[in-house]
């Protein structure tokens, strides 16, 4: 149970930092979407890190790489909203 709470806290902080680094009018707003942004960024960073051999299969992304992953997810979000694929 403590692990889930830790993931939510780290995801929220990573999402906040990503939104601060990439401001935009169509950013996901609210606690839940910011947390989801950070958690998805952490999963993306873990997947890429394991694929290139930086992490072993039992390791996850750290806080910094989770933030970088959240920035990448937010960049993709901005591109999809800008191109009209999704409505922000």
TIMI-2910 file (N, C-alpha, C, CB; in pm, 1 decimal, decimal comma, always signed):
<rs>
+----------+----------+----------+----------+----------+----------+----------+----------+----------+----------+----------+----------+------+
!      n_x !      n_y !      n_z !     ca_x !     ca_y !     ca_z !      c_x !      c_y !      c_z !     cb_x !     cb_y !     cb_z ! resn !
+----------+----------+----------+----------+----------+----------+----------+----------+----------+----------+----------+----------+------+
!    +82,6 !   -119,6 !     +0,0 !     +0,0 !     +0,0 !     +0,0 !    +86,7 !   +125,6 !     +0,0 !    -93,8 !     +0,0 !   +120,8 !  Unk !
!   +196,3 !   +123,2 !    +75,0 !   +284,5 !   +239,0 !    +80,1 !   +349,7 !   +266,5 !    -53,8 !   +390,6 !   +219,1 !   +185,3 !  Unk !
!   +373,2 !   +160,6 !   -133,9 !   +433,5 !   +176,7 !   -265,4 !   +343,3 !   +252,4 !   -360,6 !   +467,3 !    +42,4 !   -323,6 !  Unk !
!   +214,0 !   +226,4 !   -352,6 !   +119,2 !   +295,2 !   -439,9 !   +113,2 !   +443,4 !   -405,5 !    -20,6 !   +232,1 !   -428,6 !  Unk !
!   +112,2 !   +473,6 !   -278,0 !   +109,5 !   +613,8 !   -236,0 !   +237,1 !   +684,4 !   -281,4 !    +93,3 !   +624,7 !    -82,2 !  Unk !
!   +350,9 !   +617,9 !   -272,7 !   +477,4 !   +676,4 !   -316,9 !   +474,1 !   +703,0 !   -467,4 !   +595,5 !   +583,5 !   -281,3 !  Unk !
!   +419,1 !   +611,0 !   -545,1 !   +408,9 !   +629,9 !   -690,4 !   +320,7 !   +750,6 !   -721,2 !   +352,0 !   +502,6 !   -758,8 !  Unk !
!   +211,8 !   +766,2 !   -649,0 !   +122,0 !   +879,7 !   -671,6 !   +192,2 !  +1010,4 !   -637,7 !     -6,6 !   +865,1 !   -587,9 !  Unk !
!   +265,9 !  +1013,2 !   -527,2 !   +335,9 !  +1135,8 !   -487,4 !   +442,7 !  +1172,5 !   -590,1 !   +399,7 !  +1119,1 !   -348,0 !  Unk !
!   +526,3 !  +1075,8 !   -629,0 !   +631,9 !  +1101,3 !   -726,6 !   +570,6 !  +1139,5 !   -861,6 !   +723,2 !   +977,2 !   -741,6 !  Unk !
!   +464,4 !  +1071,5 !   -902,3 !   +396,9 !  +1104,5 !  -1027,3 !   +341,3 !  +1245,4 !  -1027,2 !   +285,8 !  +1006,4 !  -1053,7 !  Unk !
!   +282,1 !  +1286,2 !   -915,6 !   +227,3 !  +1421,3 !   -906,7 !   +337,9 !  +1526,1 !   -915,7 !   +148,9 !  +1438,4 !   -776,1 !  Unk !
!   +447,1 !  +1504,7 !   -843,8 !   +556,8 !  +1601,4 !   -846,7 !   +621,4 !  +1605,8 !   -985,3 !   +662,3 !  +1566,4 !   -739,7 !  Unk !
!   +642,1 !  +1489,6 !  -1047,0 !   +698,6 !  +1486,7 !  -1182,5 !   +605,1 !  +1555,4 !  -1281,7 !   +725,4 !  +1341,3 !  -1226,8 !  Unk !
!   +474,6 !  +1534,7 !  -1267,5 !   +377,5 !  +1601,4 !  -1354,1 !   +376,5 !  +1751,9 !  -1335,2 !   +239,5 !  +1546,6 !  -1328,8 !  Unk !
!   +388,0 !  +1796,3 !  -1209,4 !   +394,8 !  +1941,0 !  -1183,6 !   +517,8 !  +2003,7 !  -1247,0 !   +395,0 !  +1968,4 !  -1033,4 !  Unk !
!   +632,0 !  +1937,8 !  -1231,2 !   +755,1 !  +1992,0 !  -1288,6 !   +746,1 !  +1993,3 !  -1441,3 !   +877,6 !  +1909,5 !  -1242,5 !  Unk !
!   +689,0 !  +1888,2 !  -1500,2 !   +674,7 !  +1883,3 !  -1645,9 !   +584,3 !  +1996,6 !  -1694,7 !   +617,9 !  +1746,6 !  -1690,4 !  Unk !
!   +473,8 !  +2020,4 !  -1623,0 !   +384,9 !  +2130,7 !  -1662,0 !   +452,3 !  +2265,1 !  -1644,2 !   +256,0 !  +2126,9 !  -1580,8 !  Unk !
!   +539,5 !  +2277,8 !  -1545,6 !   +612,6 !  +2402,4 !  -1523,6 !   +716,3 !  +2424,6 !  -1633,7 !   +680,7 !  +2401,0 !  -1385,7 !  Unk !
!   +781,8 !  +2315,2 !  -1677,6 !   +883,5 !  +2326,4 !  -1782,3 !   +822,6 !  +2350,2 !  -1920,2 !   +968,6 !  +2201,0 !  -1785,3 !  Unk !
!   +703,2 !  +2299,3 !  -1943,4 !   +636,2 !  +2313,8 !  -2073,8 !   +497,6 !  +2373,3 !  -2054,5 !   +626,2 !  +2177,0 !  -2146,9 !  Unk !
!   +488,9 !  +2503,4 !  -2027,0 !   +357,2 !  +2563,9 !  -2007,9 !   +279,9 !  +2568,4 !  -2139,1 !   +370,9 !  +2705,1 !  -1949,9 !  Unk !
!   +151,3 !  +2564,2 !  -2127,6 !    +67,6 !  +2572,4 !  -2246,4 !    -77,7 !  +2586,6 !  -2205,9 !    +86,9 !  +2449,0 !  -2335,9 !  Unk !
!   -157,9 !  +2647,6 !  -2292,3 !   -298,7 !  +2669,8 !  -2257,1 !   -380,9 !  +2541,9 !  -2255,1 !   -360,6 !  +2766,7 !  -2353,7 !  Unk !
!   -334,0 !  +2439,0 !  -2322,8 !   -411,2 !  +2314,7 !  -2333,0 !   -350,8 !  +2202,8 !  -2248,6 !   -419,9 !  +2270,3 !  -2478,4 !  Unk !
!   -271,1 !  +2236,3 !  -2147,0 !   -213,2 !  +2134,7 !  -2060,2 !   -322,5 !  +2063,3 !  -1982,0 !   -111,0 !  +2197,2 !  -1964,4 !  Unk !
!   -301,4 !  +1935,7 !  -1951,0 !   -394,7 !  +1866,7 !  -1862,4 !   -397,6 !  +1937,3 !  -1726,0 !   -354,8 !  +1716,6 !  -1846,3 !  Unk !
!   -515,5 !  +1963,3 !  -1674,7 !   -529,7 !  +2037,3 !  -1549,6 !   -583,6 !  +1946,0 !  -1439,9 !   -622,4 !  +2159,0 !  -1568,7 !  Unk !
!   -557,6 !  +1982,4 !  -1317,0 !   -611,9 !  +1911,4 !  -1202,7 !   -514,8 !  +1810,3 !  -1145,4 !   -738,9 !  +1842,9 !  -1240,8 !  Unk !
!   -543,5 !  +1770,0 !  -1022,3 !   -457,7 !  +1677,2 !   -949,3 !   -446,8 !  +1542,7 !  -1020,0 !   -510,3 !  +1657,2 !   -808,2 !  Unk !
!   -559,9 !  +1488,3 !  -1061,9 !   -561,1 !  +1353,8 !  -1119,7 !   -486,1 !  +1350,9 !  -1252,9 !   -705,6 !  +1305,1 !  -1139,3 !  Unk !
!   -512,9 !  +1445,2 !  -1342,1 !   -445,3 !  +1445,2 !  -1472,2 !   -296,6 !  +1476,6 !  -1459,5 !   -511,2 !  +1545,8 !  -1565,4 !  Unk !
!   -260,8 !  +1562,1 !  -1364,5 !   -119,3 !  +1589,7 !  -1341,9 !    -48,4 !  +1465,6 !  -1289,8 !   -101,9 !  +1706,2 !  -1243,6 !  Unk !
!   -113,0 !  +1393,8 !  -1199,4 !    -55,9 !  +1269,5 !  -1146,1 !    -44,8 !  +1164,4 !  -1254,9 !   -141,0 !  +1216,2 !  -1030,1 !  Unk !
!   -148,1 !  +1151,0 !  -1336,8 !   -144,1 !  +1054,1 !  -1447,1 !    -31,6 !  +1089,8 !  -1544,1 !   -280,5 !  +1049,8 !  -1521,6 !  Unk !
!    -13,4 !  +1218,0 !  -1571,7 !    +95,3 !  +1262,7 !  -1658,5 !   +229,7 !  +1215,6 !  -1603,3 !    +93,8 !  +1416,7 !  -1672,7 !  Unk !
!   +253,4 !  +1235,7 !  -1475,6 !   +378,9 !  +1193,5 !  -1414,5 !   +396,7 !  +1043,2 !  -1411,6 !   +387,8 !  +1246,5 !  -1275,6 !  Unk !
!   +290,2 !   +969,9 !  -1382,5 !   +298,9 !   +823,7 !  -1376,6 !   +323,2 !   +765,8 !  -1516,0 !   +170,1 !   +764,1 !  -1315,6 !  Unk !
!   +254,0 !   +817,9 !  -1616,3 !   +276,5 !   +772,0 !  -1754,0 !   +418,6 !   +805,3 !  -1797,7 !   +173,9 !   +836,1 !  -1851,1 !  Unk !
!   +467,3 !   +922,4 !  -1758,1 !   +606,2 !   +959,1 !  -1787,6 !   +704,0 !   +862,8 !  -1723,0 !   +635,0 !  +1101,2 !  -1740,4 !  Unk !
!   +675,6 !   +820,9 !  -1600,4 !   +763,0 !   +724,7 !  -1531,8 !   +760,2 !   +589,4 !  -1601,3 !   +721,0 !   +708,9 !  -1384,7 !  Unk !
!   +642,3 !   +545,4 !  -1644,0 !   +633,9 !   +418,7 !  -1717,3 !   +708,7 !   +426,3 !  -1850,1 !   +487,4 !   +381,1 !  -1742,0 !  Unk !
!   +695,0 !   +538,8 !  -1919,5 !   +766,5 !   +557,6 !  -2045,6 !   +917,2 !   +555,3 !  -2023,6 !   +724,8 !   +689,3 !  -2111,7 !  Unk !
!   +963,6 !   +625,7 !  -1921,0 !  +1106,9 !   +629,5 !  -1890,7 !  +1157,9 !   +490,8 !  -1850,5 !  +1135,4 !   +731,2 !  -1778,3 !  Unk !
!  +1078,7 !   +417,0 !  -1773,9 !  +1117,6 !   +281,3 !  -1734,7 !  +1126,3 !   +191,2 !  -1857,1 !  +1017,7 !   +223,3 !  -1632,8 !  Unk !
!  +1025,8 !   +198,4 !  -1945,4 !  +1024,5 !   +114,4 !  -2064,8 !  +1145,5 !   +143,1 !  -2153,5 !   +895,1 !   +136,0 !  -2143,6 !  Unk !
!  +1171,4 !   +270,7 !  -2178,1 !  +1285,3 !   +306,4 !  -2263,3 !  +1417,0 !   +268,2 !  -2195,7 !  +1283,6 !   +457,7 !  -2295,5 !  Unk !
!  +1427,1 !   +294,3 !  -2065,5 !  +1548,8 !   +259,7 !  -1992,3 !  +1578,1 !   +110,5 !  -1992,7 !  +1538,3 !   +307,9 !  -1850,6 !  Unk !
!  +1474,1 !    +28,4 !  -1980,4 !  +1492,6 !   -116,6 !  -1985,8 !  +1523,6 !   -162,3 !  -2127,8 !  +1367,8 !   -188,6 !  -1933,3 !  Unk !
!  +1464,8 !    -96,6 !  -2226,5 !  +1488,5 !   -135,6 !  -2365,9 !  +1632,3 !   -108,7 !  -2409,2 !  +1392,6 !    -61,5 !  -2458,1 !  Unk !
!  +1692,2 !     -1,7 !  -2358,1 !  +1829,9 !    +28,9 !  -2398,1 !  +1932,2 !    -29,0 !  -2300,3 !  +1848,8 !   +179,9 !  -2409,0 !  Unk !
!  +1884,4 !    -98,7 !  -2197,5 !  +1974,4 !   -165,2 !  -2105,2 !  +2022,5 !    -80,5 !  -1989,0 !  +2090,0 !   -213,7 !  -2178,6 !  Unk !
!  +1962,2 !    +36,3 !  -1969,7 !  +2001,9 !   +123,3 !  -1858,9 !  +1948,9 !    +70,6 !  -1725,6 !  +1951,5 !   +266,3 !  -1882,7 !  Unk !
!  +1829,6 !    +13,5 !  -1727,4 !  +1768,1 !    -45,7 !  -1608,6 !  +1754,9 !   -195,5 !  -1628,4 !  +1629,9 !    +17,9 !  -1579,6 !  Unk !
!  +1765,4 !   -270,4 !  -1519,4 !  +1735,1 !   -413,1 !  -1528,0 !  +1583,3 !   -429,7 !  -1520,0 !  +1807,6 !   -494,2 !  -1413,8 !  Unk !
!  +1535,6 !   -551,7 !  -1538,5 !  +1391,1 !   -574,3 !  -1544,3 !  +1321,3 !   -548,0 !  -1411,2 !  +1363,4 !   -715,9 !  -1588,2 !  Unk !
!  +1394,4 !   -552,1 !  -1301,4 !  +1331,2 !   -528,6 !  -1171,4 !  +1348,1 !   -384,6 !  -1122,6 !  +1388,5 !   -623,8 !  -1068,7 !  Unk !
!  +1402,0 !   -297,1 !  -1206,4 !  +1421,3 !   -157,0 !  -1169,1 !  +1320,7 !    -68,2 !  -1240,6 !  +1564,3 !   -111,6 !  -1201,3 !  Unk !
!  +1288,0 !    +41,8 !  -1175,4 !  +1201,2 !   +141,0 !  -1235,7 !  +1275,9 !   +271,7 !  -1254,1 !  +1076,1 !   +162,2 !  -1150,8 !  Unk !
!  +1212,2 !   +363,3 !  -1319,0 !  +1273,0 !   +494,3 !  -1342,9 !  +1283,2 !   +571,7 !  -1212,9 !  +1192,0 !   +574,3 !  -1446,4 !  Unk !
!  +1384,9 !   +653,0 !  -1202,2 !  +1400,6 !   +740,5 !  -1087,6 !  +1319,7 !   +867,7 !  -1106,1 !  +1547,7 !   +773,8 !  -1065,3 !  Unk !
!  +1330,7 !   +956,7 !  -1009,6 !  +1252,1 !  +1079,8 !  -1012,1 !  +1287,0 !  +1168,8 !  -1130,9 !  +1272,5 !  +1156,5 !   -883,4 !  Unk !
!  +1415,4 !  +1182,1 !  -1159,4 !  +1457,6 !  +1269,7 !  -1268,8 !  +1413,0 !  +1213,8 !  -1403,3 !  +1610,0 !  +1288,1 !  -1267,3 !  Unk !
!  +1431,8 !  +1085,2 !  -1424,4 !  +1389,7 !  +1027,1 !  -1552,1 !  +1237,5 !  +1021,8 !  -1563,4 !  +1448,3 !   +886,5 !  -1568,4 !  Unk !
!  +1167,4 !  +1009,7 !  -1451,5 !  +1020,7 !  +1017,3 !  -1455,5 !   +977,0 !  +1156,3 !  -1500,0 !   +959,8 !   +983,5 !  -1316,8 !  Unk !
!  +1046,6 !  +1258,2 !  -1453,2 !  +1015,3 !  +1395,3 !  -1494,7 !  +1044,4 !  +1415,0 !  -1643,0 !  +1095,5 !  +1496,6 !  -1411,2 !  Unk !
!  +1156,6 !  +1361,6 !  -1689,5 !  +1189,4 !  +1370,9 !  -1832,4 !  +1084,3 !  +1297,1 !  -1914,8 !  +1330,8 !  +1312,8 !  -1860,6 !  Unk !
!  +1043,1 !  +1180,1 !  -1867,9 !   +938,1 !  +1105,9 !  -1937,2 !   +807,4 !  +1183,2 !  -1940,8 !   +916,4 !   +971,4 !  -1870,8 !  Unk !
!   +774,4 !  +1252,3 !  -1831,6 !   +652,0 !  +1333,1 !  -1828,6 !   +661,3 !  +1449,9 !  -1925,4 !   +624,9 !  +1384,8 !  -1687,0 !  Unk !
!   +778,9 !  +1508,6 !  -1940,1 !   +798,1 !  +1616,6 !  -2037,6 !   +777,1 !  +1562,9 !  -2179,0 !   +939,8 !  +1679,4 !  -2023,6 !  Unk !
!   +826,7 !  +1443,1 !  -2206,1 !   +807,9 !  +1381,8 !  -2338,7 !   +659,8 !  +1355,6 !  -2363,8 !   +888,7 !  +1249,6 !  -2350,4 !  Unk !
!   +588,8 !  +1303,3 !  -2263,9 !   +445,2 !  +1278,0 !  -2278,3 !   +371,0 !  +1409,1 !  -2301,3 !   +389,3 !  +1205,8 !  -2153,5 !  Unk !
!   +409,1 !  +1514,0 !  -2229,2 !   +344,7 !  +1644,0 !  -2247,2 !   +374,5 !  +1702,0 !  -2385,2 !   +390,4 !  +1741,5 !  -2138,4 !  Unk !
!   +495,5 !  +1680,7 !  -2436,2 !   +529,3 !  +1725,3 !  -2571,1 !   +440,7 !  +1653,5 !  -2673,9 !   +679,6 !  +1699,5 !  -2601,0 !  Unk !
!   +423,3 !  +1523,7 !  -2658,1 !   +336,0 !  +1447,6 !  -2748,7 !   +192,7 !  +1499,0 !  -2738,0 !   +341,5 !  +1295,5 !  -2716,1 !  Unk !
!   +147,3 !  +1527,6 !  -2616,4 !    +13,4 !  +1583,1 !  -2594,7 !     -2,7 !  +1714,7 !  -2671,5 !    -12,5 !  +1605,3 !  -2443,5 !  Unk !
!    +97,6 !  +1802,8 !  -2660,6 !    +90,8 !  +1931,4 !  -2731,1 !    +84,8 !  +1911,7 !  -2882,3 !   +211,5 !  +2018,6 !  -2694,6 !  Unk !
!   +161,7 !  +1818,3 !  -2933,9 !   +160,7 !  +1793,1 !  -3078,4 !    +24,6 !  +1738,5 !  -3122,4 !   +273,1 !  +1694,0 !  -3117,1 !  Unk !
!    -35,1 !  +1650,7 !  -3044,3 !   -166,3 !  +1595,0 !  -3081,2 !   -275,3 !  +1700,4 !  -3074,2 !   -202,4 !  +1477,5 !  -2989,9 !  Unk !
!   -268,9 !  +1788,7 !  -2974,8 !   -368,7 !  +1896,5 !  -2965,3 !   -347,6 !  +1997,2 !  -3078,1 !   -360,4 !  +1967,6 !  -2827,2 !  Unk !
!   -222,4 !  +2031,7 !  -3107,3 !   -193,1 !  +2129,4 !  -3212,4 !   -237,2 !  +2080,2 !  -3349,3 !    -44,5 !  +2161,2 !  -3214,7 !  Unk !
!   -222,5 !  +1949,3 !  -3373,1 !   -261,7 !  +1894,9 !  -3502,4 !   -411,2 !  +1864,7 !  -3510,0 !   -182,7 !  +1769,5 !  -3531,2 !  Unk !
!   -481,1 !  +1876,9 !  -3399,8 !   -625,6 !  +1855,4 !  -3399,7 !   -667,2 !  +1710,7 !  -3386,5 !   -683,5 !  +1910,4 !  -3523,5 !  Unk !
!   -573,1 !  +1622,1 !  -3358,4 !   -607,2 !  +1480,4 !  -3340,9 !   -695,4 !  +1461,7 !  -3218,8 !   -479,8 !  +1394,7 !  -3327,8 !  Unk !
!   -662,9 !  +1534,7 !  -3111,1 !   -746,2 !  +1533,9 !  -2991,2 !   -783,0 !  +1676,6 !  -2956,2 !   -673,7 !  +1465,0 !  -2872,6 !  Unk !
!   -894,8 !  +1690,8 !  -2887,6 !   -937,6 !  +1824,0 !  -2845,4 !   -894,6 !  +1844,8 !  -2701,2 !  -1092,0 !  +1841,9 !  -2860,7 !  Unk !
!   -812,2 !  +1948,3 !  -2676,6 !   -760,4 !  +1975,3 !  -2542,0 !   -855,6 !  +2047,8 !  -2464,3 !   -635,0 !  +2049,6 !  -2544,4 !  Unk !
+----------+----------+----------+----------+----------+----------+----------+----------+----------+----------+----------+----------+------+
</rs>
